Amino acid sequence: MASPTYRSTPTGIGKDVQMPFETALEKTQEALKKEGFGIVSRIDIRATLKEKLGVDFPAFVILGACNPPLAHRALTLEPEVGLLLPCNVVVRDVGVGKIRVEAINAGTMAGLFPGVGLEEVSNEANSRLARVIESI
């Protein structure tokens, strides 16, 4: 079951949950879909580090989540914001039976482009991503 341990930083919002890693990953993907995000990339850090460096690392997956209408609005306002897309959502094992689910703070990304009107788009993205985190 979910734990009420939230963490909000300038880079994102996160939550620790008590469930198997694969369950947390699946729930995160389902919650993203409900909020209109598709997964455009999936990076398995654990597998990559094992393959490339031969090192063991805790389970750690980065999901590149894209909400096409929000991405279109943002890119129309400032094409350079594409350097920061998609919105990353991380599911990682933090030990002692806890999994942390974290999402990027879209407001921080928008703050890199002041005066172009990205605030409304970033606020909507943040609201959606916060609901994803809340639902896990």
C-alpha positions, 0 to 999 in steps of 0.5 A: 500500500502507498506510504504518505512520504512525499518529497517535493524539490525544485526538480520534482515531486516524489513519493515512497511506496511499499510495494514490489518494484514491478507493481510500482512501475506498472501502476505508474505507467497506468496512472500516466496513461489515465492522465494522457501521457504516453511512454515514448522512452523507457530506460532501464538503468539497472540493466544498462549499468550491468551490461555496459559496466558490469556493476550491480545497481538497484532497480531504476527505470526512467520513463519518458512521458509525453502528453501530445497536446501539452507538448505541442502547446509548449513547443509552439510557444518555445521550440527550444523547450524540446531539449527538455522533453519528454517529462521524465518519471522515475521509478527506483528502489531505495531499499528497505522495501521502499520504491520511490516514484518521482516526476519532473517539475515542469515549472522548473523547465518552464522557468528556463524560458521566462516571458514566453507564456509556458506557465499555463502549460507547465502548471497543467503538466504539473497538475497531471503529474502530481495526480499520477504520483498521488494515485500510486 
